[in-house]
Amino acid sequence: MSRDENVLKWVVLVVSSLSAFLTPFVVSSVNIALPTIGKEFSLNAVLLSWVVTSYLIAATIFLVPFGRIADIYGRRKFFAFGILLFSLTSLLGALSYSAFMLFLSRVLQGIGSAMIFGTGMAILTSVFPLRERGKAIGINVASTYLGLSLGPFLGGLLTHYFGWRSIFLVIVPVGLIALTLVLWKVKGEWAEAEGEKFDLPGSLIYGAAVLIIMYGFSRLPAALGLWLVFAGIVGFTIFVRWEMHVLNPVLDIRLFKNNVTFTFSNLAALINYSATYAVGFILSLYLQYIKGLNADHAGIIMVAQPVMQFLFSPLAGWLSDRVEPRLVASLGMTLTAIGLLMLVTLNPATSLGFIVTCLLLLGLGFALFSSPNTNAVMSSVEKKFYGVASGTLSTMRLVGQMLSMGILMMILVLFVGRVQIVPKYFPAFLRSAKAAFSVFAFLCFLGIFASLARGNLRTGEV
């Protein structure tokens, strides 16, 4: 490897890690600020969840199409534009004077993050050889968890002392620094699928299915919600059939059909995120409503999980270069399931020490799962599919996060209703939290088998 190539790969690692820091920082910070946002805009429990869900839906809809477009026209330009859009819409979020404007800014943020995550990991994988890929992915994932780690702590402090809008403001300069590094130091476009056509019909079918099924979740258990969820499932079925027959699919279904490692690694990611993402939302409300903590104190408690993820992700990535990724990832999934089962016992008298212990266990489990699972996905495909593979894995993450919030929204409607969470509804909220953790623990238990079923990865250099 030449000196220029060596310099490039480390510059790419720095830039991708910096961008990987941005979106989780905002997500975890906003979770802490939710009670304050809900009070300012008089949002009930379900509408409050849309502050998170609107972002997830937009990111999910656009991530696979943007990954494919980047493969065709160049990943660098989409990566750079994604950082720019994410930064500008963070400013829009800070200036929001109504719930609608905040929701709109979150949708646009989701589109920007889709550009970032649909290309960042693909660029990183393109410049690192297989023998170093696990380490690089581990560092990148650790940056994601650093954002998650600082989010609750700094988000709590910012919300308490400067208001929730300050969370969005601090993103702007960080985003501009990342954009400057991309334009200045990262050369090349990495367009391995250049000249191929973009599948617009497939993208539209996919986007419509995602939107319909998530809106259906928010309307459950009403009959309309059931019909919408059914329509969304039909939409996904049509999408799969379309993708199997179109010449240049936006999502190459053959990657799933003929690649066991790719298929089960993505399934494991989908299950893992479905089982874990809403935990932060629930505990943020629990700590501030039930325990009566301020946003800054709640943030200090919740930082326990992402700190563990930050500390152990590089080790997990390193291990996945030497041990079968499925073994490391399956151990992580098992620890996560145990942590979720422990949270089922949550009640008003639960000690903060017990909650921190649960969060530490969840953080360790997720660290051991995420880096090896990502390494398995990216190392199981050819270079021309890196963008699609990266976009697919990120989509599994976002769809999982979206389903996690969808499950929680349904449970909140059943146990709490469409009301603001005031002391009168605290017992109902606790029952909903217990039900959610029970469902999530069961999902994670199923995920252990999906993780183990992926087969062995250890092959030659690619």
C-alpha positions as CSV (number, residue, x, y, z in Angstrom):
1,M,0.0,0.0,0.0
2,S,1.4,3.4,-1.0
3,R,1.8,6.3,1.4
4,D,-1.0,8.3,-0.2
5,E,-3.4,5.3,0.2
6,N,-2.4,4.9,3.8
7,V,-3.0,8.6,4.6
8,L,-6.3,8.5,2.7
9,K,-7.6,5.5,4.7
10,W,-6.9,7.2,8.1
11,V,-8.4,10.5,6.9
12,V,-11.5,8.7,5.8
13,L,-11.6,7.0,9.2
14,V,-11.5,10.4,11.0
15,V,-14.1,12.0,8.8
16,S,-16.5,9.0,8.9
17,S,-16.1,8.7,12.6
18,L,-16.8,12.4,13.1
19,S,-19.9,12.2,11.0
20,A,-20.9,9.0,12.8
21,F,-20.8,11.1,16.0
22,L,-23.3,13.7,14.8
23,T,-26.6,11.9,14.4
24,P,-26.6,9.7,17.5
25,F,-25.6,12.7,19.6
26,V,-28.7,14.5,18.4
27,V,-30.9,11.5,18.9
28,S,-29.8,10.8,22.5
29,S,-29.8,14.4,23.4
30,V,-33.4,14.9,22.1
31,N,-34.5,11.8,24.1
32,I,-33.4,13.7,27.3
33,A,-35.2,16.9,26.2
34,L,-38.5,15.2,25.4
35,P,-40.4,16.1,28.6
36,T,-39.3,19.7,28.1
37,I,-40.4,19.7,24.5
38,G,-43.7,18.0,25.4
39,K,-44.4,20.7,28.0
40,E,-43.6,23.6,25.6
41,F,-45.8,22.3,22.8
42,S,-48.4,20.6,24.9
43,L,-47.8,17.2,23.3
44,N,-49.4,14.0,24.5
45,A,-47.4,10.7,24.8
46,V,-48.0,9.5,21.3
47,L,-47.3,12.9,19.6
48,L,-44.2,13.2,21.7
49,S,-42.9,9.9,20.3
50,W,-43.3,11.5,16.8
51,V,-40.4,13.9,17.6
52,V,-38.3,10.8,17.4
53,T,-40.3,8.7,14.9
54,S,-40.6,11.4,12.2
55,Y,-36.8,11.5,12.0
56,L,-36.6,7.7,11.8
57,I,-39.2,7.3,9.1
58,A,-37.5,9.9,6.8
59,A,-34.1,8.3,7.3
60,T,-35.5,4.8,6.7
61,I,-37.3,5.8,3.5
62,F,-34.3,7.5,1.9
63,L,-31.4,5.4,3.1
64,V,-31.5,2.5,0.7
65,P,-32.2,4.7,-2.4
66,F,-29.4,7.1,-1.4
67,G,-27.0,4.2,-0.9
68,R,-27.8,3.0,-4.4
69,I,-27.6,6.5,-6.0
70,A,-24.3,7.0,-4.3
71,D,-23.0,3.7,-5.8
72,I,-23.9,5.0,-9.2
73,Y,-22.9,8.7,-9.1
74,G,-20.3,8.8,-6.3
75,R,-20.4,8.3,-2.6
76,R,-18.2,11.3,-1.6
77,K,-20.6,13.9,-3.0
78,F,-23.6,12.4,-1.3
79,F,-21.7,12.0,1.9
80,A,-20.8,15.7,1.8
81,F,-24.3,16.9,0.9
82,G,-25.7,14.8,3.7
83,I,-23.5,16.4,6.3
84,L,-24.5,19.9,5.0
85,L,-28.2,19.1,5.0
86,F,-28.0,17.6,8.5
87,S,-26.2,20.7,9.8
88,L,-28.7,23.2,8.2
89,T,-31.8,21.3,9.4
90,S,-30.3,21.3,12.9
91,L,-30.4,25.1,12.7
92,L,-34.0,24.8,11.5
93,G,-34.9,22.6,14.5
94,A,-33.4,25.2,16.9
95,L,-35.6,27.9,15.3
96,S,-38.8,25.9,15.5
97,Y,-41.7,27.9,17.0
98,S,-44.3,25.1,16.6
99,A,-44.6,21.3,16.9
100,F,-45.2,21.1,13.1
101,M,-42.0,23.0,12.3
102,L,-40.0,20.8,14.7
103,F,-41.5,17.7,13.1
104,L,-40.5,19.1,9.6
105,S,-36.9,19.8,10.7
106,R,-36.7,16.3,12.1
107,V,-37.9,14.8,8.7
108,L,-35.2,16.9,6.9
109,Q,-32.6,15.8,9.4
110,G,-33.6,12.2,8.7
111,I,-33.0,12.7,5.0
112,G,-29.6,14.2,5.7
113,S,-28.6,11.3,8.0
114,A,-29.7,8.9,5.3
115,M,-27.1,10.4,3.0
116,I,-24.5,10.1,5.7
117,F,-25.1,6.5,6.8
118,G,-25.8,5.3,3.2
119,T,-22.3,6.3,2.2
120,G,-20.0,6.7,5.2
121,M,-19.5,3.0,6.1
122,A,-19.3,2.1,2.4
123,I,-16.4,4.6,1.9
124,L,-14.7,3.3,5.0
125,T,-15.0,-0.3,3.9
126,S,-13.7,0.6,0.4
127,V,-10.4,2.0,1.7
128,F,-9.6,-0.6,4.5
129,P,-8.5,-4.2,3.6
130,L,-10.3,-7.1,5.2
131,R,-7.5,-7.7,7.8
132,E,-7.9,-4.2,9.2
133,R,-11.6,-3.7,8.5
134,G,-12.9,-4.9,11.9
135,K,-10.6,-2.5,13.8
136,A,-11.7,0.4,11.6
137,I,-15.4,-0.4,11.9
138,G,-14.9,-0.8,15.7
139,I,-13.4,2.7,15.9
140,N,-16.2,4.1,13.7
141,V,-18.9,2.4,15.8
142,A,-17.1,3.7,19.0
143,S,-17.6,7.2,17.6
144,T,-21.3,6.5,17.2
145,Y,-21.4,5.5,20.8
146,L,-19.3,8.5,21.9
147,G,-22.1,10.6,20.4
148,L,-24.6,8.5,22.3
149,S,-22.5,8.8,25.4
150,L,-22.2,12.6,25.3
151,G,-25.8,13.1,24.1
152,P,-27.6,12.4,27.4
153,F,-25.0,14.2,29.5
154,L,-24.5,17.3,27.4
155,G,-28.1,17.2,26.2
156,G,-29.3,17.2,29.8
157,L,-27.0,20.1,30.7
158,L,-27.9,22.1,27.6
159,T,-31.6,21.5,28.2
160,H,-31.4,22.4,31.9
161,Y,-29.4,25.6,31.5
162,F,-30.0,26.8,27.9
163,G,-33.2,25.2,26.7
164,W,-33.7,22.3,24.3
165,R,-33.0,24.4,21.2
166,S,-29.4,24.6,22.2
167,I,-29.0,20.9,21.4
168,F,-29.6,21.6,17.8
169,L,-27.5,24.7,17.7
170,V,-24.3,22.9,18.9
171,I,-24.5,20.5,15.9
172,V,-24.1,23.2,13.3
173,P,-20.3,24.0,13.9
174,V,-19.4,20.3,14.3
175,G,-21.2,19.5,11.0
176,L,-19.3,22.3,9.2
177,I,-16.0,21.0,10.5
178,A,-16.8,17.5,9.2
179,L,-17.9,19.0,5.8
180,T,-14.7,21.0,5.5
181,L,-12.6,17.8,6.1
182,V,-14.5,15.9,3.4
183,L,-14.1,18.6,0.8
184,W,-10.5,19.3,1.7
185,K,-8.9,15.9,2.3
186,V,-11.1,13.1,0.9
187,K,-10.5,12.6,-2.8
188,G,-12.3,10.1,-5.0
189,E,-15.9,9.2,-5.6
190,W,-16.1,5.4,-5.2
191,A,-18.8,4.8,-7.8
192,E,-18.5,1.1,-8.5
193,A,-22.0,0.9,-10.1
194,E,-21.4,3.8,-12.4
195,G,-23.6,3.7,-15.6
196,E,-26.3,1.5,-14.1
197,K,-29.9,2.7,-13.9
198,F,-31.6,3.9,-10.7
199,D,-34.8,2.0,-9.7
200,L,-37.3,4.8,-9.0
201,P,-40.5,2.7,-9.0
202,G,-38.9,0.3,-6.4
203,S,-37.9,3.2,-4.3
204,L,-41.4,4.7,-4.3
205,I,-43.0,1.4,-3.4
206,Y,-40.5,0.9,-0.6
207,G,-41.0,4.5,0.8
208,A,-44.8,4.2,0.7
209,A,-44.8,0.9,2.5
210,V,-42.6,2.3,5.3
211,L,-44.8,5.3,5.7
212,I,-48.1,3.4,5.7
213,I,-46.9,0.7,8.2
214,M,-45.5,3.2,10.7
215,Y,-48.6,5.4,10.6
216,G,-50.6,2.2,11.0
217,F,-48.7,1.5,14.2
218,S,-49.6,4.9,15.6
219,R,-53.3,4.2,15.0
220,L,-53.4,0.8,16.6
221,P,-55.4,-0.9,18.1
222,A,-58.2,0.8,16.0
223,A,-59.3,-1.0,12.8
224,L,-57.7,1.7,10.7
225,G,-54.4,0.9,12.2
226,L,-54.7,-2.8,11.5
227,W,-55.7,-2.2,7.9
228,L,-52.7,0.2,7.4
229,V,-50.2,-2.2,8.9
230,F,-51.6,-4.9,6.6
231,A,-51.4,-2.6,3.6
232,G,-47.8,-1.8,4.5
233,I,-46.9,-5.5,4.7
234,V,-48.5,-6.0,1.3
235,G,-46.5,-3.0,0.0
236,F,-43.2,-4.7,1.2
237,T,-44.2,-7.9,-0.5
238,I,-44.8,-6.1,-3.8
239,F,-41.4,-4.3,-3.3
240,V,-39.6,-7.6,-2.8
241,R,-41.3,-9.2,-5.9
242,W,-40.4,-6.1,-8.0
243,E,-36.8,-6.0,-6.9
244,M,-36.4,-9.7,-7.8
245,H,-37.3,-9.0,-11.4
246,V,-36.0,-5.5,-12.2
247,L,-32.7,-5.2,-14.0
248,N,-31.0,-2.7,-11.7
249,P,-32.8,-3.0,-8.3
250,V,-32.4,-0.4,-5.6
251,L,-32.0,-3.3,-3.2
252,D,-30.5,-6.4,-4.7
253,I,-32.6,-9.2,-3.1
254,R,-30.1,-11.7,-4.5
255,L,-27.8,-10.6,-1.7
256,F,-30.3,-12.1,0.7
257,K,-31.2,-15.1,-1.4
258,N,-27.7,-16.4,-2.1
259,N,-25.7,-15.1,0.9
260,V,-26.6,-16.7,4.3
261,T,-24.1,-14.5,6.3
262,F,-25.5,-11.3,4.8
263,T,-29.1,-12.4,5.3
264,F,-28.9,-13.5,9.0
265,S,-26.5,-10.7,10.0
266,N,-29.1,-8.1,8.7
267,L,-31.9,-10.0,10.4
268,A,-30.0,-10.1,13.7
269,A,-29.4,-6.3,13.4
270,L,-33.1,-5.7,12.7
271,I,-34.2,-7.7,15.7
272,N,-31.5,-6.1,18.0
273,Y,-32.5,-2.6,17.2
274,S,-36.2,-3.4,17.4
275,A,-35.6,-4.7,20.9
276,T,-33.3,-1.9,22.2
277,Y,-34.0,1.5,20.6
278,A,-37.1,2.6,22.6
279,V,-35.3,1.8,25.9
280,G,-33.8,5.3,25.9
281,F,-37.2,6.9,25.3
282,I,-38.8,5.0,28.1
283,L,-36.1,5.6,30.7
284,S,-35.8,9.3,29.9
285,L,-39.5,9.7,30.7
286,Y,-39.3,7.3,33.7
287,L,-36.3,9.1,35.3
288,Q,-37.9,12.6,34.8
289,Y,-41.5,11.8,35.5
290,I,-41.4,8.9,38.0
291,K,-38.1,9.6,39.7
292,G,-38.5,13.4,39.4
293,L,-34.9,14.0,38.2
294,N,-33.9,17.1,36.2
295,A,-32.8,16.7,32.6
296,D,-29.2,17.0,33.5
297,H,-29.3,14.4,36.3
298,A,-31.3,12.0,34.1
299,G,-28.7,12.4,31.4
300,I,-25.9,11.4,33.8
301,I,-27.7,8.2,34.6
302,M,-28.4,7.3,31.0
303,V,-24.8,7.9,29.9
304,A,-23.9,4.5,31.5
305,Q,-25.1,2.5,28.5
306,P,-23.4,4.4,25.6
307,V,-20.2,4.7,27.6
308,M,-19.9,0.9,27.7
309,Q,-20.7,0.8,24.0
310,F,-17.9,3.4,23.4
311,L,-15.3,1.6,25.5
312,F,-15.9,-2.0,24.2
313,S,-16.8,-1.5,20.6
314,P,-13.2,-1.3,19.4
315,L,-12.4,-4.4,21.4
316,A,-15.4,-6.2,19.8
317,G,-14.3,-5.1,16.3
318,W,-10.7,-6.4,17.0
319,L,-12.1,-9.7,18.3
320,S,-14.2,-10.1,15.1
321,D,-11.0,-10.0,13.1
322,R,-9.7,-13.0,15.0
323,V,-12.8,-14.9,16.2
324,E,-15.9,-15.8,14.2
325,P,-18.1,-12.6,14.3
326,R,-21.3,-14.7,14.9
327,L,-19.9,-16.0,18.2
328,V,-19.0,-12.5,19.6
329,A,-22.3,-11.0,18.3
330,S,-24.4,-13.8,19.7
331,L,-22.8,-13.3,23.2
332,G,-23.7,-9.6,22.9
333,M,-27.3,-10.4,22.0
334,T,-27.6,-12.7,25.0
335,L,-26.3,-10.1,27.4
336,T,-28.7,-7.5,25.9
337,A,-31.7,-9.9,26.5
338,I,-30.6,-10.4,30.1
339,G,-30.5,-6.6,30.6
340,L,-33.9,-6.1,29.1
341,L,-35.4,-8.9,31.4
342,M,-34.0,-7.1,34.4
343,L,-35.8,-3.8,33.4
344,V,-39.1,-5.6,33.4
345,T,-39.0,-5.3,37.2
346,L,-39.0,-1.5,37.0
347,N,-41.2,0.2,39.6
348,P,-41.3,3.6,41.5
349,A,-39.0,2.2,44.2
350,T,-36.3,0.8,41.8
351,S,-32.9,2.2,42.8
352,L,-30.9,4.3,40.5
353,G,-28.0,1.8,41.1
354,F,-30.1,-1.0,39.6
355,I,-31.0,1.1,36.6
356,V,-27.3,1.9,36.0
357,T,-26.4,-1.8,36.3
358,C,-29.0,-2.6,33.6
359,L,-27.7,0.1,31.4
360,L,-24.1,-1.1,31.8
361,L,-25.1,-4.6,30.8
362,L,-27.1,-3.4,27.8
363,G,-24.2,-1.3,26.7
364,L,-21.7,-4.2,26.9
365,G,-24.1,-6.5,25.1
366,F,-24.7,-4.0,22.3
367,A,-21.0,-3.3,21.9
368,L,-20.2,-7.0,21.5
369,F,-23.0,-7.3,19.0
370,S,-22.7,-4.3,16.8
371,S,-19.1,-4.1,15.5
372,P,-18.8,-7.9,14.8
373,N,-22.2,-7.9,13.1
374,T,-21.3,-4.9,10.9
375,N,-17.9,-6.6,10.0
376,A,-19.8,-9.7,9.0
377,V,-22.2,-7.8,6.7
378,M,-19.6,-5.7,5.0
379,S,-17.1,-8.6,4.6
380,S,-19.7,-10.9,3.0
381,V,-20.2,-9.0,-0.2
382,E,-18.2,-7.8,-3.2
383,K,-16.8,-4.3,-3.4
384,K,-19.4,-3.2,-6.0
385,F,-22.1,-3.9,-3.4
386,Y,-20.5,-2.0,-0.5
387,G,-22.9,1.0,-0.8
388,V,-25.9,-1.2,-1.0
389,A,-24.7,-3.4,1.9
390,S,-24.0,-0.4,4.0
391,G,-27.3,1.1,3.2
392,T,-29.1,-2.2,3.8
393,L,-27.5,-2.6,7.2
394,S,-28.3,1.0,8.2
395,T,-31.8,0.4,7.0
396,M,-32.1,-2.6,9.2
397,R,-31.0,-0.4,12.0
398,L,-33.4,2.3,11.2
399,V,-36.3,0.0,10.5
400,G,-35.6,-1.7,13.8
401,Q,-35.5,1.6,15.6
402,M,-38.7,2.6,13.8
403,L,-40.4,-0.7,14.8
404,S,-39.2,-0.3,18.3
405,M,-40.9,3.1,18.5
406,G,-43.9,1.7,16.7
407,I,-44.3,-1.1,19.3
408,L,-43.9,1.4,22.1
409,M,-46.5,3.8,20.5
410,M,-49.0,0.9,20.3
411,I,-48.3,-0.1,24.0
412,L,-48.6,3.6,25.1
413,V,-52.0,3.9,23.3
414,L,-53.2,0.7,25.0
415,F,-52.0,1.4,28.5
416,V,-51.9,5.3,28.7
417,G,-54.0,6.6,25.8
418,R,-53.5,9.9,23.9
419,V,-52.9,12.1,26.9
420,Q,-50.1,14.1,28.4
421,I,-48.2,12.1,31.0
422,V,-49.2,13.8,34.3
423,P,-49.0,12.2,37.8
424,K,-52.5,10.8,37.4
425,Y,-51.2,8.6,34.5
426,F,-47.9,7.5,36.1
427,P,-49.1,4.0,37.1
428,A,-50.4,3.4,33.5
429,F,-47.1,4.6,32.1
430,L,-45.2,2.2,34.4
431,R,-47.4,-0.7,33.2
432,S,-46.7,0.3,29.6
433,A,-42.9,0.3,30.3
434,K,-43.0,-3.2,31.8
435,A,-45.0,-4.5,28.8
436,A,-42.5,-2.9,26.4
437,F,-39.5,-4.3,28.1
438,S,-41.1,-7.8,28.1
439,V,-41.7,-7.6,24.4
440,F,-38.2,-6.3,23.7
441,A,-36.6,-9.1,25.8
442,F,-38.5,-11.7,23.9
443,L,-37.4,-10.2,20.6
444,C,-33.8,-10.2,21.7
445,F,-34.1,-13.9,22.7
446,L,-35.2,-14.7,19.2
447,G,-32.3,-12.6,17.8
448,I,-29.8,-14.9,19.5
449,F,-30.8,-17.7,17.1
450,A,-30.7,-15.4,14.0
451,S,-27.2,-14.3,15.0
452,L,-26.0,-17.9,15.5
453,A,-27.5,-19.1,12.2
454,R,-25.4,-16.8,9.9
455,G,-22.6,-19.4,9.5
456,N,-18.8,-18.8,9.5
457,L,-17.1,-15.8,7.8
458,R,-13.4,-16.6,7.9
459,T,-12.4,-16.5,4.2
460,G,-9.5,-15.0,2.2
461,E,-8.8,-11.4,1.6
462,V,-11.4,-9.4,-0.4
